[in-house]
Amino acid sequence: MGKLHKLTGSKQVFLMVAFLAVLIGASSFPSAHAQDIPLLAQQGLNLSQTHCGRCHIVAKDRFAGIASTPSFKIMIQALDDWEDRFDTFMARNPHPAHMRLEGADERPEDLPSTIKEVILTLDEIEVILAYVDYMAEELGRTNP
């Protein structure tokens, strides 16, 4: 008999509901297929998955990121000031503790990064923001 059959009824129901929630949630994200989005937004998605995805859920993959960290989708949908938050993310906590702009002063030795430091260029930030703008457009959250 399979492992699922060995679970009690309530555990089976819980696992099935959790699985369906993941499937439904993943399907509600904007499409992230390379052929469906502009090249700049695709590049932004790739950079976001590499750098932001360490903490945030940035696309369909709901198993990336940290559960207590807001996803890009939630921030865009739920926050009225989402554009400002994304535009100023490098200055917002906790980002200064582990992110730095390329060419900026090295982190002081008495303030070490708590995780592998992320160093971004201004161009990379613009590309990430292009993906965020694309995602907002897909979610119907753009300003007229």
Residue pairs with C-beta under 8 A, 6 or more apart in sequence:
4 12
4 15
7 15
22 62
25 62
26 60
26 61
26 62
29 59
29 60
29 73
30 37
30 134
30 135
30 138
30 139
31 37
31 138
32 45
32 59
32 60
34 42
37 45
37 134
38 130
38 134
40 127
40 130
40 131
41 130
41 131
41 133
41 134
41 135
42 131
43 127
43 130
43 131
44 127
44 128
44 129
44 130
44 131
44 132
44 134
45 58
45 59
45 131
47 124
47 127
47 128
47 131
48 56
48 58
48 59
48 72
48 128
48 131
48 132
49 58
49 59
49 61
49 64
51 118
51 120
51 128
52 58
52 72
52 128
53 59
53 61
53 64
53 65
54 65
54 115
54 118
55 65
55 66
55 69
56 65
56 66
56 69
56 70
56 71
56 72
57 64
57 65
57 69
57 71
57 72
57 73
58 64
58 65
58 71
58 72
58 131
59 72
65 71
72 132
72 135
73 135
73 139
75 82
75 85
75 86
76 82
76 132
76 135
76 136
76 139
76 141
77 139
77 141
79 85
82 136
82 141
83 136
83 143
85 92
86 129
86 132
87 129
89 95
90 96
90 99
90 101
90 120
90 125
97 113
97 114
98 113
98 114
98 115
98 116
98 117
98 118
99 117
99 118
99 119
99 120
100 107
100 117
100 118
100 119
100 120
101 119
101 120
101 121
101 122
101 125
102 119
102 120
102 121
102 122
107 113
107 117
120 128
133 142
136 142
